Every structure is written in C-alpha cells, then in structure tokens.
C-alpha cells in the first residue's frame, strides 16, 4: 500500500526483520538497548506456531526502511462466537524518519490488510492519543487488585500441593486457561503448541506455579512477575478456592525475607469466582489501628483509565463482524427467553446490518423492511457496545434518537456489559 512515496509490504530479508526488532527494543524495552537481545527476540518471534511471514510488515521509501509493525492473526472468542482478529503490536518508526507519514502509512496498511484477510476486528494498545485518528476507541481497562500480605498468609492452609510448572505442564495450563479464562470476550483460541511457546519464550523468566489436588488433578496455576520482584501475580486461574489459596500463599512466599512487601498485586478476571473468593474470604489479621473501617482494606482495586491510551479496538467490516458474532447473538437471545419479534436495522457509520427476530430465532437478512426499527451509532461507540465496555443506555446518550423501549431491551440483551477480559498471557 502506498502513502505518497511510502510503500508498506511484508519484511523480506533477515536484515529487515532484525532492524524491526532493534527499533522495537529501543522503543519498548525497560532495559538499555541491546541489538543482540533484539536479534534473539526476532528469532523467537519467527518460531511462533501460528506465525506467517505476511504478519511482519514494514514501511519503505526509495528502498529505505522507515519502520514497521506486527499483526498477529488470532481467533478471538466471544462466548459461542469465534471472531477473526488482527492484533497489532510493535509499531515503530526509525527516530530519524518520524513525522514523515510512515506511522500513518502503517496504520492504513493494517486496515487494508485486515480487509483482505477478512478479519472482523483490529486490537492494539500503545501510543496515547494517536490511534483514535484511525477509528480505534477504548474497549478494555486494566484492573489490578492489591491484597494485604498478612491476609493471604493468615488464611488456613490447603490440601492442595504447589510446585513450579515445567514445560511438560503446558497441556494442563492450557486446559486451565480454557476453563477459567476462555469464556471472556478478549480471550483467544490457544493450542498446546502456543502454550508451550509462551512458557518457552515470553514467560521463560517467570515462576509459574501449579496447584495439584489430593486426587492428583491439576486445578490451578499462577504466573508470578519476574525480577526485580515476584510480588505480582500477573495471571491466576483456579478451579476452586482450595487451589487458589494454595497458589497465592506459595506466591507470597516467593518474596519472603527482610524486604517482603506488605501487599501483593493480582490480575483477576472481572466477576470471576477467583475475584469473589478473595473479597469474601480474606481478612486482615490485625484491624486494631483502623480509624475508618469503611475506607480500610484487605483487598484494594485499581482500574486504569485514560481516553485513547489503553486497549483499543475497531471493527473492519460490519457485515463480516456480524456474521462472526451471530452464534453468540443467537445464544444470548435464547438464554434471555425473550419472545419479541421484529426487525432491527443497525446503521453504524456508513454501513448497515439488519437483524430479524422471530420468537426465539435470530437471523441476519439482506435488506430491512419498511417496518424495521432503526438504531444509529458511530463505529467507535458500536465497538464499545460489542466489547461490553459501555451499556446501550450510554450509547443512546451519545447518539440521541427515538428508539422504542422494546428495541432498547433487545439491544441490551444482545450487547450486555462486563463480559470482556484480556488476560495477561494474551497481551501483545
């Protein structure tokens, strides 16, 4: 794709690939730049089970490499639906080539690439106040939970045993991910080969703990942050409380010593049993110095918001998105036990899709009838509706329109809030 004299194409040589990773190391690494480390990461990237050469793309002008990006092609889960998604990462431009149109060319290429590959969604995070220019909007906010160290250790022990996971445990960890985290919008289909790759590469320096029941079944895992501190549990999945508390106590003991932290920080999926367990079961051992109990805590929640600065998404082609979402829309309608019949024509930007509902059946039809109820929204607001980031009521405040109460109810059933979670091992 061309933007003035800039061409974007797949990276074609080892030299081009290494240059992309050297720039990425300079831009994103928390350590001093290291070209050798960058080259090692480029080799690791190429060994991903689902890698295709077209996914590493670069911007060039007159043969000079200006920058590039990676686009992972994954299958995002939304309940019963599987949605082809392009996940954009490692967007970098040569510092000497900035403000010359390279970044814009890369972004336009990603949208065109997604259309050509028939992807329904694009996801990314990164540069604040940049990607919204290309139709992206906020779709997920990161939430962390600080837990008092004493509250974890004060809880009675567990019959589960905990050990450090090995590469041979990839299947068990993958199965736990599927059971505990795979139901959220924002999880991705994951093979055992992909899990092995994650453990062998991205999380090779992390301690991964595995909880086993007295019956000999693996019922939970916890991934701890690596140096300089293991105080964060960046992902935890447990089938039951006994497995979860065993993992958390073992995790706390990783930081034993004179500089042991007073709190540990965890990433829990929203509205998950793992989250409710800690809130309902853990207590601080000594509350005698509390002045205002309603403002004290054993568990403290932090959610991170900034407009156009976190996890952002956009849809690529509305009819393609609806075709992919249809199995989950049907499942939501059946679960609601709703009996409404009619047509709902959704006008999203300059595209439209019509849903026909007849009792318990929901279908996509080619054209609306004259009786169809029309709902209008911007593409950005609709993306937030799809991810459950904002409720229908808020979207209607942003886009005032005359909509019958029954249509509002239908939209609320089809697009509920609070069902998205990007687990740490799915970050890119």
Helices and strands as residue ranges (DSSP letters): E 2-3, E 6-10, H 14-28, H 35-46, G 53-55, E 56-61, E 64-78, E 81-93, G 95-97, H 102-116, E 121-124, G 131-134, E 137-140, E 143-148, H 149-154, E 161-164, G 167-169, H 170-181, H 192-200, E 208-212, E 218-224, E 232-238, H 241-253, E 263-266, H 273-281, G 293-295, E 299-303, E 311-315, H 318-335, E 342-348, E 351-358, E 361-365, E 373-377, H 379-386, H 392-398, H 405-414, G 424-426
